[in-house]
Amino acid sequence: MFQRSGLWPTPGRLASALVAAGLAAVAAFAVAPTPPRLGSATTGDHALAEAVRRAAGSDGHRALSVALIENGVVRTAGVGDTGGPAPRSVDASTPFEIGSVGKALTGMILADMVAEDGLDPRSPVPGLQGSITYEELASHRSGLPRLAGGLGPLVRGATANYTHGNPYAGQDVSDVREAANSAELSGRGTVAYSNLGMSVLGHALGERAKLPYADLLKRRVLEPLGMKATTTSTPPAGRAHGYVEAGHEADPWTSDGYAPSGMSIWSTSADLALLVDAMLKGGAPGGDAATPRFTDDDTSRIGYGWYTTRTAKGEVTWHNGGTGGFRAYVGFDRAGGRGVVVLGNTDRDVDHVGLRLLGHEGPRPASGDPLLLVITVGLLLAAVVTSWEMATRRTPTRNRPQADRLGIVSMTANAALVLWVAWMAGAWGTVPFAVFILVAAATAAGTALHAARWRELPTARQRSRWLSTVVGLVLDAVIVALLLFMT
């Protein structure tokens, strides 16, 4: 009865659907991302490595490179691997992106120019709106927004969160200065974190010294400290590869314009240990940047880039960093004579690891992004609904007109797009990837059942179907192109 009424597929069509589901499940399994976990690889000081593992836990990190400085003695350790096409154990010489730790370096350039060149930190930056001062930029009190405004940077930044691309790509020094001069100032005089402001500061200092920012950083901070492995160029050889919580590799964040705020800067735990040791000993160029000057919140004050935070066990001076696939933490406790560097190649925070190694406590990072989880569930539900529609749309009803070949093409393209976006952007560190495999199999089965009727269906049930199908396919192609461009 069901077969005659068209409500149940023939055995041949059912077999085709099962084959399609099986092939889709195998393909989905083959491309499944692997959420990061610390491997067994260990280098350097084994006691320190074990302390790092206890502090970090195994989930959410692929590798950590650590330096611990105690009373002038530096110990280093590496746990996990670099990732990439040829993974190897990380050690103290493995380059990582350090992100906003670069802001602390920019603050040190200002402090050094104040001490050595007589620069007045309260003087206005030439050519910058509102007579904003060097000191206001260095302490995030300029009133400038966090990032440049405009539709392009906004779309790129929002999309990069889900495509794991570089949100700062193509933004040069002139873009940064133009954005700063066209931005609306808000909350000037209070601390409000600004990548844009710190970038403007670095380039303004470079203009004053008649040097590009990269050369200025090298001359003022890196060379005096012997930090030969810290670079502001393209990703160095032997580097760690960055990953997101779901296991996808993230693009490096590079930008000439935003370099002073930490973009394009690579370093090693051994190199940054030289910085921390000099800060503890009081011999770092521009070390006065770490002196707290302005109130950030109830427990923290800020100097030039550097933060000083009061904990239950004392005070810690620090800066952290985060890019698409990396996290960094550099901090020191002057009273305890101890400093730490923690570099990781996933987007899971490492601040709590650094604080624990310093003898302080910090909250563990929350696992997963709630918004990303909602998006993932929504995409999977959309794919399930599409597969159900394709599997059951066999006879016309009042609410569902007769199926046609153009409908098969359109629904298949939409289902494939939804699955691809879910694979690329899904919260697979939280949602088991087995769910994606099941949804992919169900979608393939629905597509096969619908496509099996190709010969008996009209090409289009009405002329307008051609236009709607072409428009739908063009929109799908535009979405794919945009996402690929943003990746």
C-alpha positions in Angstrom: 0.0 0.0 0.0 2.8 2.5 0.9 4.7 1.7 -2.2 1.7 2.2 -4.5 0.8 5.5 -2.8 4.4 6.8 -3.2 4.9 7.3 0.5 7.6 4.6 0.8 10.7 4.2 -1.4 11.2 1.1 -3.5 13.9 -1.4 -2.2 16.3 -0.2 -4.9 15.9 3.4 -3.9 16.2 2.6 -0.3 19.5 0.7 -1.0 20.8 3.7 -2.9 20.0 5.9 0.1 21.8 3.6 2.5 24.9 3.5 0.2 24.8 7.3 0.0 24.5 7.6 3.8 27.4 5.2 4.3 29.7 7.0 1.8 28.9 10.3 3.4 29.6 9.0 6.9 33.0 7.7 5.7 33.8 11.0 4.1 32.7 13.0 7.2 34.8 10.7 9.4 37.8 11.2 7.1 37.7 15.0 7.5 36.8 15.1 11.2 38.8 17.7 13.0 40.6 16.5 16.2 40.1 18.7 19.2 43.6 19.5 20.7 45.0 17.5 23.6 48.4 17.6 25.1 50.5 14.7 23.8 53.2 12.8 25.7 56.1 14.6 24.0 58.3 16.4 26.6 61.4 18.5 26.3 63.6 20.4 28.8 63.1 20.3 32.6 60.9 17.3 33.4 59.8 18.5 36.8 58.7 21.8 35.2 57.0 19.9 32.4 55.0 17.9 34.9 54.0 21.1 36.8 52.8 22.5 33.5 50.7 19.4 32.8 49.1 19.6 36.2 48.3 23.3 35.8 47.0 23.1 32.2 45.1 19.8 32.1 45.1 17.7 29.0 42.1 19.1 27.0 42.2 22.3 24.9 46.0 22.6 24.5 48.1 21.0 21.8 51.5 22.3 23.0 52.9 24.6 25.7 56.4 26.1 25.8 57.3 27.4 29.2 60.1 29.3 30.9 60.2 29.8 34.7 62.6 32.4 36.1 63.5 32.1 39.8 66.1 34.3 41.4 68.0 34.7 38.1 67.8 31.0 37.3 65.9 30.1 34.1 64.3 26.7 33.6 62.5 25.8 30.4 60.2 22.9 29.3 58.0 22.0 26.4 55.0 19.6 26.2 53.1 18.6 23.1 54.0 19.2 19.5 54.0 21.9 16.9 51.3 20.5 14.7 51.5 21.4 11.0 52.5 19.0 8.2 55.5 17.7 10.1 54.8 17.8 13.8 57.7 17.8 16.2 58.1 18.3 20.0 58.1 21.9 21.1 60.9 23.3 23.2 62.2 26.6 24.4 63.4 27.6 20.9 60.1 26.9 19.1 58.5 30.2 17.7 55.0 31.0 18.7 52.8 34.0 17.9 52.7 36.2 21.0 49.8 38.5 20.1 49.2 41.3 22.5 52.4 40.7 24.6 53.7 43.0 21.8 51.8 45.8 23.5 54.1 45.5 26.5 57.1 45.8 24.2 55.6 48.9 22.6 55.1 50.4 26.0 58.8 49.8 26.7 59.8 51.7 23.6 57.9 54.7 24.9 59.4 54.5 28.3 62.9 54.1 26.8 62.4 57.2 24.6 61.2 59.1 27.6 64.3 58.1 29.6 66.9 58.4 26.9 65.5 61.0 24.4 63.6 63.3 26.7 60.2 62.6 25.1 57.4 64.1 27.2 54.8 61.3 27.5 52.1 63.9 28.1 52.8 65.7 24.9 50.3 65.4 22.0 51.0 62.9 19.2 51.6 65.0 16.0 48.8 64.8 13.5 46.4 62.9 15.7 43.0 64.2 16.5 42.0 65.6 19.9 45.6 66.3 21.0 45.8 62.6 22.2 49.0 62.1 24.1 51.6 59.3 23.9 50.8 58.3 27.5 47.1 58.1 26.8 47.7 55.7 23.9 50.1 53.6 26.0 47.7 53.2 28.9 44.5 52.6 26.7 43.0 55.9 27.9 42.8 57.8 24.6 39.1 57.2 23.9 39.9 55.4 20.7 37.8 52.3 19.9 39.3 48.8 20.2 39.6 48.4 16.4 39.2 50.4 13.2 35.6 51.1 12.2 34.0 50.6 8.8 32.1 47.7 7.2 35.2 45.9 5.8 37.1 45.5 9.1 33.9 44.7 10.9 32.9 41.9 8.5 36.4 40.6 8.4 36.8 40.5 12.1 33.4 38.9 12.7 33.9 36.3 10.0 37.4 35.4 11.1 36.1 34.1 14.4 34.4 31.3 12.5 36.6 30.8 9.4 39.9 31.0 11.4 41.4 33.6 9.0 43.3 36.7 9.6 41.1 39.7 10.6 43.9 42.2 10.2 45.0 41.2 6.7 45.8 44.1 4.4 45.7 46.9 7.0 48.8 49.0 6.8 50.2 52.0 8.7 48.1 54.5 6.7 44.9 52.6 7.4 45.6 52.7 11.1 46.3 56.4 11.2 43.3 57.2 9.0 41.0 55.0 11.2 42.3 56.8 14.4 41.7 60.2 13.0 38.2 59.4 11.8 37.1 57.4 14.9 34.7 58.9 17.5 36.4 59.3 20.8 34.5 57.8 23.8 35.4 57.5 27.5 38.7 59.4 27.2 40.6 59.3 30.4 39.4 55.8 31.5 41.1 52.6 30.6 39.5 50.9 27.6 41.6 48.3 25.7 42.5 49.5 22.2 44.5 47.7 19.6 44.0 50.7 17.4 45.5 53.1 20.0 48.5 51.0 20.7 49.2 50.6 17.0 49.0 54.3 16.5 51.5 54.8 19.4 54.0 52.4 17.9 54.0 54.0 14.5 54.1 57.5 16.0 57.2 56.6 18.0 58.7 55.2 14.8 58.0 58.4 12.9 59.6 60.4 15.7 62.7 58.1 15.6 62.6 58.1 11.7 62.5 54.3 11.8 59.8 51.7 10.8 58.2 50.1 13.9 60.0 46.8 13.4 63.4 48.4 13.3 62.6 50.6 16.3 61.5 47.6 18.4 64.7 45.8 17.4 67.0 48.7 18.2 65.3 49.8 21.5 64.3 46.5 23.1 65.3 43.3 21.3 69.0 43.9 20.6 69.8 45.3 24.1 68.3 42.2 25.6 69.8 39.8 23.2 66.4 38.6 22.0 67.5 37.3 18.6 64.6 34.9 18.1 61.9 37.5 18.4 60.8 38.7 14.9 58.2 40.9 13.3 58.3 39.2 9.9 56.6 36.3 8.1 56.1 33.1 10.1 59.6 31.7 10.9 60.9 28.3 10.1 60.2 25.6 12.7 57.3 27.5 14.1 54.4 26.1 16.0 51.1 26.0 14.0 48.0 27.5 15.7 44.8 25.7 16.2 41.3 26.5 17.4 39.4 24.4 20.0 37.6 22.4 17.3 40.9 21.2 15.9 41.1 23.3 12.7 44.4 25.1 11.9 44.2 28.9 12.1 45.9 31.4 9.9 48.7 33.5 11.4 47.7 37.1 12.2 49.8 39.4 10.2 49.5 43.1 9.7 52.0 45.9 9.2 49.4 48.4 10.6 48.7 46.5 13.8 52.2 45.2 14.4 52.7 47.5 17.5 49.7 45.9 19.1 51.1 42.4 18.6 50.3 41.3 15.1 53.1 39.6 13.1 55.3 39.2 16.2 56.8 35.7 16.9 59.0 34.7 19.8 60.2 31.8 21.9 59.9 31.1 25.6 63.7 31.3 25.9 63.8 34.7 24.3 61.0 36.1 26.4 62.7 34.7 29.5 65.5 37.2 28.8 62.9 40.0 28.9 61.4 38.8 32.2 64.7 38.2 33.8 65.8 41.8 32.9 62.5 43.2 34.2 63.0 41.4 37.5 66.6 42.7 37.8 65.6 46.2 36.8 67.9 46.3 33.8 65.5 46.1 30.9 65.4 49.1 28.5 62.1 50.9 29.1 61.5 48.8 32.2 59.7 51.7 33.8 56.8 50.9 31.4 55.7 48.3 34.0 55.3 50.9 36.8 51.6 51.1 37.5 50.2 54.6 36.8 46.4 54.4 36.2 43.5 52.4 37.7 42.0 49.7 35.4 39.6 48.0 37.9 39.3 47.1 41.5 42.4 44.8 41.4 44.5 46.1 38.5 46.5 49.1 37.4 48.2 49.8 34.2 51.5 51.4 33.2 52.6 51.7 29.6 51.2 48.5 28.2 52.0 46.4 31.3 49.3 45.5 33.9 49.8 45.0 37.6 47.2 42.9 39.3 46.7 42.3 43.0 45.9 38.6 43.9 45.4 36.8 47.2 49.1 36.2 47.4 50.6 39.5 46.3 51.0 41.4 43.0 51.8 40.2 39.5 52.9 42.4 36.6 51.9 40.9 33.3 50.6 41.0 29.8 48.9 38.2 27.8 48.3 37.7 24.1 45.8 35.9 21.9 45.6 35.4 18.1 43.5 33.0 16.0 45.4 29.9 17.1 47.8 31.0 19.9 47.8 32.2 23.5 50.6 33.7 25.5 51.2 34.9 29.0 54.3 36.8 30.3 54.3 37.8 34.0 56.5 38.3 37.1 56.2 38.7 40.8 58.8 41.2 42.0 58.4 40.4 45.6 58.7 36.7 45.1 61.6 37.0 42.6 59.8 34.8 40.1 58.8 35.2 36.5 57.1 33.1 33.9 56.5 32.7 30.1 53.8 30.4 28.8 53.2 30.0 25.1 50.5 27.8 23.6 49.4 26.9 20.1 45.7 26.7 20.6 43.1 29.4 21.3 42.6 28.2 24.9 43.9 30.7 27.5 47.1 30.0 29.4 46.9 32.8 32.0 46.0 30.3 34.8 49.0 28.2 33.9 51.3 31.1 34.3 49.7 32.3 37.5 49.9 28.9 39.1 53.6 28.5 38.2 54.2 31.9 39.8 52.5 30.6 43.0 49.3 32.5 42.5 45.9 31.3 41.5 43.7 32.2 38.5 40.4 30.9 37.1 40.5 28.2 34.5 39.2 29.3 31.1 35.7 28.3 30.3 35.4 25.6 27.6 33.6 26.5 24.4 31.9 29.6 23.0 28.2 29.7 23.9 27.3 31.6 20.7 29.3 29.2 18.6 27.5 26.3 20.2 24.1 27.8 19.3 25.3 28.4 15.7 26.5 24.8 15.4 23.2 23.4 16.7 21.3 25.7 14.4 23.3 24.6 11.3 22.9 20.9 12.2 19.1 21.3 12.6 18.9 23.1 9.3 20.7 20.2 7.6 18.4 17.7 9.3 15.3 19.6 8.2 16.6 19.8 4.6 17.3 16.1 4.5 13.9 15.3 5.9 12.3 17.6 3.3 14.2 15.8 0.5 13.4 12.4 1.8 9.6 12.9 2.3 8.7 15.3 -0.5 7.3 12.7 -2.8 3.7 13.7 -3.6 2.3 17.2 -3.9 0.0 18.6 -1.2 -1.7 21.9 -0.6 1.3 23.3 1.3 4.0 21.5 -0.7 3.8 21.7 -4.5 5.2 19.0 -6.8 8.9 18.4 -6.6 11.0 19.1 -9.7 14.6 18.7 -10.9 15.5 22.3 -10.1 14.3 21.7 -6.6 16.7 18.8 -6.2 19.6 20.9 -7.4 18.7 23.8 -5.1 18.1 21.7 -2.0 21.2 19.7 -2.5 23.3 22.8 -2.9 21.8 24.3 0.2 22.4 21.1 2.3 26.0 20.9 1.1 26.6 24.6 2.0 25.1 24.2 5.5 27.2 21.1 6.2 30.4 22.8 5.0 29.8 25.8 7.2 29.0 23.6 10.1 32.2 21.6 9.5 34.4 24.7 9.3 32.9 26.8 12.1 31.3 24.2 14.4 32.0 24.0 18.1 33.6 20.5 17.7 35.5 20.9 21.0 32.1 20.8 22.7 29.8 18.9 20.4 30.9 15.4 19.5 31.8 15.1 15.9 29.8 11.9 15.7 26.7 14.2 15.5 28.1 15.8 12.4 28.7 12.3 10.8 25.1 11.3 11.5 23.7 14.5 10.1 25.9 14.2 7.0 24.7 10.6 6.5 21.0 11.6 6.9 21.4 14.5 4.5 23.1 12.2 1.9 20.3 9.7 2.3 17.6 12.3 1.8 19.4 13.6 -1.3 19.7 10.1 -2.8 16.0 9.4 -2.2 15.0 12.7 -3.9 17.5 12.3 -6.8 16.3 8.7 -7.5 13.1 10.3 -8.9 15.0 12.5 -11.3 13.6 10.9 -14.5 10.0 11.0 -13.4 10.1 14.7 -12.3 9.6 17.8 -14.5 12.6 20.0 -15.0 10.6 23.0 -13.5 7.0 23.0 -12.2 6.8 26.7 -13.3 8.9 29.2 -15.2 9.7 31.2 -12.0 11.6 28.2 -10.7 14.4 28.9 -13.1 15.0 32.4 -11.7 14.7 31.3 -8.0 17.0 28.4 -8.5 19.7 30.5 -10.3 19.4 33.2 -7.7 19.8 30.7 -4.9 22.8 29.0 -6.5 24.5 32.4 -7.1 23.9 33.3 -3.4 25.4 30.0 -2.3 28.4 30.7 -4.5 28.8 34.2 -3.1 28.7 32.9 0.5 31.3 30.2 -0.3 33.5 32.8 -2.0 33.2 35.3 0.9 34.1 32.6 3.4 37.0 31.4 1.4 38.2 34.9 1.0 38.0 35.6 4.7 39.8 32.4 5.6 
